[in-house]
Amino acid sequence: MKLLKKNEYGFFQVNPTPSIEELEKYYSEKYYQSPVVATYSKKYSDEELRLTEIAAEVADFVMSKMIVNSKKNLFDIGCGEGFFMYYLQKFGWSVYGTDFSQAGLKAMNPDLLGHTTFGNAYDDLNFRIKDGQKYSLINLGNILEHVVDPIYFIRKVKKLMHNDSVLRIVVPNDSSQFQDLLKKMGKSNDEWYCPPDHLSYFNFDSLKNFVTKEGLCVIDSFGDFPIEIFLMNDFSNYYKNKESGTQAHLARVKITNFIRDQGLESYMEWSKGLSLTKLSRSCIIYCKLKPGVF
C-alpha cells in the first residue's frame, strides 16, 4: 500500500508516486472508458449538467470584475468532457483545452475537438509557453490531485499568466477537519484515499498555503455542496450503505440547483460560506500572480 507523506506546503502526497508513463496509460485507456470510475458518466441529466453551468456562471461573474483590457480567453487544462469550456463559450469566451484522452470530449462535446489538444499536458504547456501564449482565465478543475508533481506543474502554469490573468483551481477537500471528525465518530475510514487516481490531497488551508508560497494571491474562495454530511446519518451513509449513494448524489444536485434558483449572487454567498466553514466537498479558489511574480 502506498503511504501518504505531508510536504512542506502542508498537503499530503502519495509516496512513492507512479511514473508519468503509468499515469498516461491510466488516463488515456481507462479513466473515461471504464464504467467503474464513478466521477464520470456516459449520460447526464439536464439537472446534473446545470451544476457545471453554475460553475461557469460563477467564473464568468468573478472574471467580469477582473478583466480590464484582456481578452476573454480560457485555457482549460484537463478539460475532460468539455462542459466547462462549452458553457464559457456560450458566455462569449474563446476557449482552448488540453487533456490526456479525447474519449470524454468526443462523447460529450465533439464540436470542441478542434479547440483541444491531446496527450501529455507538459508537452502542451511547454509548447504554449515557448509560443508566448497567455490566457485571462486558466482552469485546473480537479487536476492538481492527479499530477505527479503539483509544485512543478503550478510553476509551468504561471508562465501562461499575465498581470490580469486568473487561475481557477478546484480540488477535492480531502484530509479535511470534517473528514477527521467523521473518522473519529466511526462514520468513515479514509475512503477518500484513492491512488493512483489521486496522488495529492489538499484542504482549504493547505491549498491556499501552497499557492501563496508559489507566488500567487487568492482573490476568491468558494465551496460546493458538502455531500459528506450524509455520512453522519447511518441510514444515508453511502460508504456503509452503497445503495444510498445515488440518492445522496441526486439530493446534492436538487439542492444546489434550488439554491442557484434564488439568484446567482445568493448562490455565491452560500458557496463562500461553505469555504469559510471548510464544510465543502471541493476547494475552489481563484488566484492572481503577486506583483512582480512571473
SULZILIN-V258038 format. One record per residue. RES is the residue in one letter. SS is DSSP state (a for helix, b for strand, c for the rest). PSI is psi in whole degrees, -180 to 180 (999 if undefined). Layout:
RES_SS_PSI, RES_SS_PSI
//
This chain:
M_c_134, K_c_147, L_b_158, L_b_140, K_b_128, K_b_132, N_c_-175, E_c_-19, Y_c_-14, G_c_-5, F_c_161, F_b_145, Q_b_146, V_b_137, N_b_118, P_c_162, T_c_152, P_c_165, S_c_163, I_a_-37, E_a_-41, E_a_-40, L_a_-40, E_a_-44, K_a_-42, Y_a_-49, Y_a_-34, S_a_-29, E_a_-25, K_a_-36, Y_a_-53, Y_c_-28, Q_c_-25, S_c_128, P_c_-10, V_c_-10, V_c_115, A_c_-23, T_c_-31, Y_c_155, S_c_162, K_c_-16, K_c_143, Y_c_147, S_c_164, D_a_-37, E_a_-38, E_a_-43, L_a_-28, R_a_-26, L_a_-40, T_a_-35, E_a_-40, I_a_-43, A_a_-41, A_a_-37, E_a_-45, V_a_-44, A_a_-44, D_a_-39, F_a_-46, V_a_-44, M_a_-28, S_a_-23, K_c_-13, M_c_-37, I_c_125, V_c_-68, N_c_7, S_c_156, K_c_153, K_c_81, N_b_135, L_b_137, F_b_113, D_b_104, I_b_120, G_c_52, C_c_-13, G_c_-121, E_c_-6, G_c_11, F_a_-36, F_a_-42, M_a_-44, Y_a_-47, Y_a_-38, L_a_-33, Q_a_-39, K_a_-29, F_c_10, G_c_14, W_c_148, S_b_130, V_b_142, Y_b_148, G_b_168, T_b_149, D_b_158, F_c_-47, S_c_146, Q_c_-1, A_a_-47, G_a_-45, L_a_-41, K_a_-36, A_a_-36, M_a_-38, N_c_64, P_a_-23, D_a_-17, L_a_2, L_a_-36, G_a_-10, H_a_4, T_b_144, T_b_157, F_b_147, G_c_-153, N_c_122, A_a_-33, Y_a_-38, D_a_-42, D_a_-44, L_a_-45, N_a_-40, F_a_-47, R_a_-37, I_a_-47, K_a_-34, D_c_-6, G_c_22, Q_c_143, K_c_153, Y_c_145, S_c_-32, L_b_125, I_b_128, N_b_126, L_b_80, G_b_101, N_c_54, I_c_-45, L_c_-32, E_c_-14, H_c_-27, V_c_153, V_c_-42, D_c_89, P_a_-31, I_a_-51, Y_a_-39, F_a_-47, I_a_-38, R_a_-34, K_a_-47, V_a_-38, K_a_-28, K_c_-11, L_c_6, M_c_146, H_c_-174, N_c_-34, D_c_1, S_c_150, V_b_136, L_b_120, R_b_126, I_b_130, V_b_127, V_b_155, P_b_143, N_b_78, D_c_163, S_c_36, S_c_167, Q_a_-36, F_a_-38, Q_a_-36, D_a_-40, L_a_-44, L_a_-41, K_a_-41, K_a_-34, M_c_-2, G_c_21, K_c_-16, S_c_171, N_c_57, D_c_34, E_c_-19, W_c_-16, Y_c_114, C_c_64, P_c_154, P_c_4, D_c_-54, H_c_125, L_c_-20, S_b_148, Y_b_116, F_b_156, N_c_-178, F_a_-44, D_a_-49, S_a_-34, L_a_-46, K_a_-38, N_a_-41, F_a_-54, V_a_-33, T_a_-43, K_a_-21, E_c_21, G_c_22, L_b_153, C_b_137, V_b_124, I_b_-18, D_b_152, S_b_133, F_b_161, G_c_177, D_c_-180, F_c_126, P_c_77, I_a_-20, E_a_-10, I_a_-26, F_a_-20, L_a_-20, M_a_-29, N_c_122, D_c_-27, F_c_-24, S_c_8, N_c_105, Y_c_-7, Y_c_-40, K_c_-31, N_c_90, K_a_-33, E_a_-17, S_a_-8, G_a_-42, T_a_-43, Q_a_-37, A_a_-43, H_a_-46, L_a_-38, A_a_-43, R_a_-46, V_a_-49, K_a_-46, I_a_-42, T_a_-45, N_a_-37, F_a_-45, I_a_-40, R_a_-32, D_c_-16, Q_c_-1, G_c_146, L_a_-44, E_a_-35, S_a_-42, Y_a_-44, M_a_-37, E_a_-42, W_a_-45, S_a_-39, K_a_-36, G_a_-39, L_a_-38, S_a_-43, L_a_-39, T_a_-9, K_c_19, L_c_87, S_c_148, R_c_-29, S_b_153, C_b_124, I_b_115, I_b_153, Y_b_131, C_b_154, K_b_162, L_b_139, K_c_148, P_c_131, G_c_2, V_c_126, F_c_999
//
